[in-house]
């Protein structure tokens, strides 16, 4: 076996050695041995460990593909995520200060996507192994909320009843205030017999609602989320910030940025993560591409007390971004796009007269691209925060304020 020295980590958390060759589970400066297969080093063995190497806190760390950085100290992981953001900025010629990383605590993830497969003895529900389609059980997962782990036996029952022999099912599960909301996909077609069986099974402790593909199956309890103390019933599979702690940080940062604005525009609003808190002090117009989420948001506002006017519309902001004359009606904008960013919309914002923007992102590369557009239009970027909701993974959230 050859000997290698790890030079650095890539943005997805893999080690990089001369070549370049990629290797998982290592840290910069470590001397390793291993076998080269194509562009990767497999079966690595640590010869000289880094001082940042720690014993993984989770017993599933060696096999599970969910957490790629459990072998690194908390300080290393925080600095790594900060460097990922800094490098994305550097690639765009952006030089700015970045605040300390805000990391969500252990066992705080309130949503997850499980995979389920039938077995000879029943079913197996869990996460995929690293670089594999193989599903492994994760009963002692250290990132998920206890309620999500406790619902796995029920998901195994669903897998036995509804999975095909060959395919894997996908369960998007969210902990709500009234129980677990489950959106199952990839199973058998929901005919009458299966729907009846699933409905009977759903009378199960801890289950709020079950949706099979797009078919509502049962709702023992109405799933309820709270944003700033206001209740929202989300559509099945709706986006939600991964942890409450991460959500609180992102919302407080955005509200601080738009503080004092009388009219706020919330773009890619979802079910109201930012819209409802912002409506405490400002009139809000929310724009979201998913009609069901818009319906949930407007219903929540109608039931709330003490909020200013909130309006909402369903609109594809990638194909039909708001134009400057529409944007100019607002004092400030909150924008939280998906991973692709919001290039088309940001170009229009840059042309507008709006002076204050709170931008949130889950992708440093698209965030830096969009930030460059705003900076060239005369904005100043302030209060850049890195929010780590996906502890021990390479995933990064960012929030910042833009002012001109």
C-alpha positions as CSV (number, residue, x, y, z in Angstrom):
1,X,0.0,0.0,0.0
2,X,1.1,3.5,-0.8
3,X,1.5,6.2,1.8
4,X,-0.1,9.6,1.4
5,X,-0.4,12.9,3.3
6,X,-3.8,14.6,3.4
7,X,-3.5,18.2,2.1
8,X,-7.0,19.5,2.8
9,X,-10.7,18.7,2.8
10,X,-12.9,19.3,-0.2
11,X,-16.2,21.2,0.3
12,X,-18.0,17.9,0.7
13,X,-15.8,16.8,3.5
14,X,-13.6,14.3,1.7
15,X,-9.8,14.5,2.2
16,X,-7.7,15.4,-0.8
17,X,-4.2,14.1,-1.5
18,X,-1.8,14.7,-4.3
19,X,-3.2,13.7,-7.6
20,X,-5.8,14.8,-6.7
21,X,-7.2,11.7,-5.0
22,X,-10.1,11.7,-2.6
23,X,-10.5,9.8,0.6
24,X,-13.2,9.8,3.2
25,X,-12.8,9.9,7.0
26,X,-9.5,11.7,7.2
27,X,-8.3,15.1,8.3
28,X,-5.7,17.6,6.9
29,X,-2.1,16.7,7.8
30,X,-2.8,13.1,8.5
31,X,-0.5,10.5,7.0
32,X,-2.4,7.5,5.6
33,X,-2.0,4.4,3.6
34,X,-4.6,2.9,1.2
35,X,-5.3,1.4,-2.2
36,X,-6.0,3.6,-5.2
37,X,-9.1,2.9,-7.2
38,X,-9.7,5.4,-10.0
39,X,-9.7,8.8,-8.2
40,X,-10.3,7.5,-4.7
41,X,-8.3,5.9,-1.9
42,X,-10.2,3.0,-0.5
43,X,-9.6,1.2,2.8
44,X,-7.5,4.0,4.3
45,X,-5.5,3.4,7.4
46,X,-4.3,6.2,9.6
47,X,-0.6,6.2,10.2
48,X,-0.2,9.6,11.8
49,X,-3.5,11.0,13.2
50,X,-4.4,14.7,13.4
51,X,-4.7,16.4,16.8
52,X,-8.3,17.3,15.7
53,X,-9.2,13.6,15.4
54,X,-11.8,12.4,18.0
55,X,-13.7,9.2,18.7
56,X,-17.0,9.5,16.7
57,X,-19.9,10.0,19.2
58,X,-22.3,7.8,17.2
59,X,-21.9,4.1,17.0
60,X,-23.1,4.1,13.4
61,X,-20.4,6.6,12.2
62,X,-18.2,4.1,10.4
63,X,-21.0,2.7,8.2
64,X,-23.7,5.4,8.0
65,X,-23.5,7.9,5.1
66,X,-25.4,10.6,7.0
67,X,-22.5,12.2,8.9
68,X,-19.1,12.4,7.3
69,X,-17.3,14.5,9.9
70,X,-17.9,12.7,13.2
71,X,-14.2,11.9,13.4
72,X,-13.3,15.6,13.7
73,X,-13.5,17.9,16.8
74,X,-16.3,20.4,17.1
75,X,-13.9,23.3,16.6
76,X,-12.5,21.7,13.5
77,X,-15.9,21.2,12.0
78,X,-17.0,24.8,12.7
79,X,-13.8,26.2,11.2
80,X,-14.2,23.9,8.2
81,X,-17.7,25.1,7.5
82,X,-16.6,28.7,7.9
83,X,-13.8,28.1,5.4
84,X,-16.2,26.6,2.9
85,X,-18.2,29.9,3.0
86,X,-15.0,32.0,2.9
87,X,-13.6,30.0,-0.1
88,X,-16.9,30.5,-2.0
89,X,-16.7,34.2,-1.4
90,X,-13.0,34.3,-2.4
91,X,-13.8,32.6,-5.7
92,X,-16.0,35.6,-6.4
93,X,-13.5,38.2,-5.2
94,X,-15.6,38.9,-2.1
95,X,-13.7,39.8,1.1
96,X,-15.9,40.0,4.3
97,X,-15.9,39.1,7.9
98,X,-17.8,36.0,9.0
99,X,-19.3,35.6,12.4
100,X,-18.7,32.6,14.6
101,X,-20.6,29.4,13.5
102,X,-23.9,28.7,15.2
103,X,-24.2,24.9,15.6
104,X,-27.4,23.1,16.5
105,X,-27.1,20.7,19.5
106,X,-26.9,16.9,19.4
107,X,-30.2,15.1,18.8
108,X,-32.0,18.2,17.5
109,X,-32.9,17.3,13.8
110,X,-36.7,17.4,13.6
111,X,-37.0,16.2,10.0
112,X,-35.3,13.4,8.1
113,X,-35.7,11.2,5.1
114,X,-35.5,7.5,5.8
115,X,-35.2,4.6,3.3
116,X,-37.1,1.4,3.7
117,X,-36.6,-2.0,2.1
118,X,-38.4,-5.3,2.6
119,X,-36.3,-8.2,3.9
120,X,-36.9,-11.9,4.3
121,X,-37.8,-11.4,8.0
122,X,-39.7,-8.2,7.6
123,X,-38.3,-4.8,6.8
124,X,-35.3,-2.5,7.4
125,X,-35.7,1.3,7.7
126,X,-32.7,3.6,8.2
127,X,-30.1,5.6,6.2
128,X,-27.9,4.5,3.3
129,X,-24.3,3.3,3.9
130,X,-21.6,5.6,2.7
131,X,-21.5,5.5,-1.1
132,X,-24.0,2.7,-1.3
133,X,-27.7,1.9,-1.9
134,X,-27.6,-0.5,1.1
135,X,-29.9,0.5,3.9
136,X,-28.6,0.2,7.5
137,X,-30.5,0.5,10.8
138,X,-29.6,3.6,12.9
139,X,-31.3,3.0,16.3
140,X,-28.7,5.1,18.2
141,X,-28.4,8.1,15.8
142,X,-27.0,11.1,17.5
143,X,-28.4,13.8,15.3
144,X,-32.2,13.0,15.2
145,X,-34.8,14.0,17.7
146,X,-35.9,11.0,19.8
147,X,-39.4,11.1,18.4
148,X,-38.0,10.4,14.9
149,X,-36.2,7.3,16.1
150,X,-39.2,6.1,18.0
151,X,-41.3,6.2,14.8
152,X,-39.0,3.8,12.9
153,X,-40.8,0.6,13.9
154,X,-44.0,2.0,12.5
155,X,-42.1,2.9,9.2
156,X,-41.0,-0.8,9.1
157,X,-44.7,-1.8,9.3
158,X,-45.5,0.5,6.4
159,X,-42.6,-1.0,4.4
160,X,-43.8,-4.5,5.0
161,X,-47.4,-3.5,3.9
162,X,-46.6,-1.2,1.0
163,X,-43.1,-1.7,-0.4
164,X,-42.4,-3.7,-3.6
165,X,-40.0,-6.6,-3.5
166,X,-37.2,-4.8,-5.3
167,X,-37.6,-1.1,-4.7
168,X,-36.7,1.1,-1.7
169,X,-39.3,3.3,-0.2
170,X,-38.7,6.9,0.9
171,X,-40.2,8.3,4.1
172,X,-40.0,12.1,4.7
173,X,-40.8,12.5,8.4
174,X,-41.2,15.7,10.3
175,X,-41.8,16.1,14.1
176,X,-44.7,18.5,14.6
177,X,-46.3,19.7,17.8
178,X,-49.1,17.1,17.4
179,X,-47.0,14.1,16.3
180,X,-45.0,12.8,13.3
181,X,-46.0,13.8,9.8
182,X,-45.1,11.1,7.4
183,X,-44.9,11.4,3.6
184,X,-44.3,8.0,2.0
185,X,-43.1,7.6,-1.6
186,X,-42.0,4.7,-3.8
187,X,-44.3,2.0,-2.6
188,X,-47.1,0.1,-4.2
189,X,-50.0,2.0,-5.9
190,X,-52.5,3.1,-3.4
191,X,-55.5,0.9,-4.3
192,X,-58.6,0.6,-2.1
193,X,-57.3,-2.5,-0.1
194,X,-53.9,-0.9,0.6
195,X,-55.4,2.4,1.6
196,X,-57.7,0.7,4.0
197,X,-54.9,-1.3,5.6
198,X,-52.7,1.8,5.9
199,X,-55.5,3.8,7.5
200,X,-56.0,1.1,10.1
201,X,-52.2,1.0,10.8
202,X,-52.1,4.7,11.2
203,X,-54.0,4.6,14.4
204,X,-50.6,4.4,16.1
205,X,-49.0,6.3,18.9
206,X,-47.0,9.3,17.8
207,X,-48.4,9.4,14.2
208,X,-50.2,12.6,13.3
209,X,-50.7,12.2,9.5
210,X,-49.8,9.7,6.8
211,X,-49.7,10.6,3.1
212,X,-48.9,7.9,0.5
213,X,-47.4,9.6,-2.6
214,X,-49.9,12.3,-3.1
215,X,-52.8,10.4,-1.5
216,X,-54.0,11.5,2.0
217,X,-54.4,8.3,4.0
218,X,-55.1,9.2,7.6
219,X,-54.8,12.1,10.0
220,X,-55.2,11.2,13.6
221,X,-54.2,14.7,14.5
222,X,-53.7,17.8,12.4
223,X,-49.9,18.4,12.0
224,X,-49.1,21.7,13.6
225,X,-45.9,23.8,13.3
226,X,-45.3,27.0,15.1
227,X,-43.5,30.1,13.6
228,X,-43.1,32.8,16.2
229,X,-45.9,31.3,18.2
230,X,-48.3,31.2,15.3
231,X,-49.7,27.8,14.2
232,X,-49.4,26.4,10.7
233,X,-50.6,23.2,9.2
234,X,-48.1,22.3,6.4
235,X,-48.9,20.3,3.3
236,X,-47.3,16.8,3.2
237,X,-43.6,16.9,2.7
238,X,-43.3,20.7,3.0
239,X,-39.9,22.2,3.6
240,X,-39.0,23.0,7.2
241,X,-35.7,24.2,8.7
242,X,-33.9,21.2,10.0
243,X,-33.7,22.3,13.7
244,X,-35.6,24.7,15.8
245,X,-32.3,26.2,17.0
246,X,-31.2,26.8,13.4
247,X,-34.5,28.3,12.5
248,X,-34.5,30.7,15.5
249,X,-31.0,32.0,14.5
250,X,-32.0,32.5,10.8
251,X,-35.2,34.2,11.7
252,X,-33.7,36.5,14.3
253,X,-30.9,37.5,11.8
254,X,-33.4,38.2,9.0
255,X,-35.7,40.2,11.3
256,X,-32.8,42.3,12.6
257,X,-31.8,43.1,9.0
258,X,-35.3,44.3,8.0
259,X,-36.1,46.0,11.4
260,X,-37.9,49.2,10.9
261,X,-39.3,48.3,7.4
262,X,-43.1,49.0,7.1
263,X,-43.6,46.8,4.0
264,X,-41.6,43.5,3.7
265,X,-41.5,41.1,0.7
266,X,-40.7,37.5,1.6
267,X,-39.5,35.5,-1.5
268,X,-39.5,31.7,-1.5
269,X,-41.6,32.0,1.6
270,X,-42.6,28.4,2.1
271,X,-45.3,28.1,4.8
272,X,-44.2,31.2,6.6
273,X,-41.0,30.7,8.5
274,X,-40.1,34.3,8.0
275,X,-43.4,35.8,6.9
276,X,-45.4,35.3,10.1
277,X,-42.6,36.6,12.5
278,X,-42.1,39.6,10.1
279,X,-45.9,40.3,10.1
280,X,-45.7,41.2,13.8
281,X,-44.2,44.6,12.9
282,X,-44.7,45.0,9.1
283,X,-47.1,44.4,6.3
284,X,-45.9,41.3,4.5
285,X,-46.3,40.0,1.0
286,X,-45.2,36.4,0.6
287,X,-44.3,34.7,-2.7
288,X,-43.9,30.9,-3.0
289,X,-43.9,28.5,-6.0
290,X,-45.9,25.8,-4.2
291,X,-49.6,26.6,-4.1
292,X,-50.3,24.2,-1.2
293,X,-47.7,26.0,1.0
294,X,-49.3,29.4,0.0
295,X,-52.7,28.0,1.1
296,X,-51.2,26.9,4.4
297,X,-49.6,30.2,5.1
298,X,-52.7,32.3,4.3
299,X,-54.8,30.0,6.5
300,X,-52.4,30.4,9.4
301,X,-52.5,34.2,9.0
302,X,-56.3,34.3,9.0
303,X,-56.4,32.3,12.3
304,X,-53.7,34.4,14.0
305,X,-54.2,37.4,16.2
306,X,-52.1,40.6,16.4
307,X,-50.4,40.4,13.0
308,X,-50.4,43.1,10.4
309,X,-51.7,42.5,6.9
310,X,-50.2,39.5,5.2
311,X,-50.9,38.6,1.5
312,X,-49.5,35.7,-0.5
313,X,-49.2,34.5,-4.1
314,X,-48.1,31.4,-5.8
315,X,-45.5,32.3,-8.4
316,X,-42.5,30.6,-10.1
317,X,-39.7,32.9,-9.2
318,X,-37.2,31.1,-11.5
319,X,-39.3,31.7,-14.6
320,X,-41.2,34.8,-13.5
321,X,-39.2,36.8,-11.0
322,X,-40.7,40.0,-9.6
323,X,-39.7,43.0,-11.7
324,X,-38.3,46.3,-10.3
325,X,-41.7,48.1,-10.5
326,X,-43.1,45.4,-8.3
327,X,-40.2,45.3,-5.9
328,X,-40.1,49.0,-5.4
329,X,-43.4,48.8,-3.5
330,X,-41.4,47.3,-0.5
331,X,-39.0,48.7,2.0
332,X,-37.1,45.4,2.5
333,X,-36.9,41.9,1.1
334,X,-36.3,38.5,2.8
335,X,-35.2,35.9,0.3
336,X,-34.5,32.2,1.1
337,X,-34.1,30.3,-2.2
338,X,-33.4,26.6,-2.7
339,X,-29.9,25.3,-3.4
340,X,-29.8,26.7,-7.0
341,X,-30.0,30.2,-5.5
342,X,-32.1,33.0,-7.1
343,X,-30.0,34.4,-9.9
344,X,-32.9,35.7,-12.0
345,X,-34.6,37.3,-9.1
346,X,-31.5,38.8,-7.6
347,X,-30.7,40.4,-11.0
348,X,-34.1,42.2,-10.8
349,X,-33.5,43.2,-7.2
350,X,-30.2,44.8,-8.2
351,X,-32.2,46.9,-10.7
352,X,-34.8,48.0,-8.1
353,X,-34.7,50.8,-5.6
354,X,-35.0,48.4,-2.6
355,X,-32.2,49.2,0.0
356,X,-32.4,46.4,2.5
357,X,-32.2,42.6,1.9
358,X,-32.0,39.7,4.3
359,X,-30.7,36.7,2.3
360,X,-30.6,33.1,3.5
361,X,-29.1,30.2,1.7
362,X,-28.1,26.5,2.0
363,X,-25.5,26.7,-0.7
364,X,-22.3,28.8,-0.3
365,X,-21.6,28.7,-4.1
366,X,-25.0,30.1,-5.3
367,X,-25.1,32.5,-2.3
368,X,-21.7,34.0,-3.3
369,X,-22.8,34.2,-6.9
370,X,-26.0,36.1,-6.0
371,X,-24.1,38.2,-3.4
372,X,-21.7,39.4,-6.1
373,X,-24.6,40.7,-8.2
374,X,-25.9,42.7,-5.2
375,X,-22.4,44.0,-4.3
376,X,-21.8,45.2,-7.8
377,X,-25.2,47.0,-7.7
378,X,-24.0,49.1,-4.7
379,X,-25.1,47.0,-1.7
380,X,-22.9,46.4,1.3
381,X,-22.9,42.9,2.9
382,X,-23.0,42.8,6.7
383,X,-23.5,40.3,9.6
384,X,-22.6,37.1,7.7
385,X,-23.4,34.1,9.8
386,X,-22.8,30.4,9.2
387,X,-25.6,28.3,10.7
388,X,-24.8,24.6,11.1
389,X,-28.2,22.7,11.3
390,X,-26.7,19.5,9.8
391,X,-24.1,18.7,12.5
392,X,-21.1,16.6,11.4
393,X,-22.1,16.8,7.7
394,X,-20.6,19.1,5.1
395,X,-23.9,20.9,4.7
396,X,-23.8,24.7,5.4
397,X,-26.4,27.4,5.9
398,X,-25.7,31.1,5.5
399,X,-27.5,34.3,6.3
400,X,-26.4,37.9,5.7
401,X,-27.8,41.4,5.4
402,X,-27.4,43.7,2.4
403,X,-27.8,47.4,2.6
404,X,-27.3,50.3,0.2
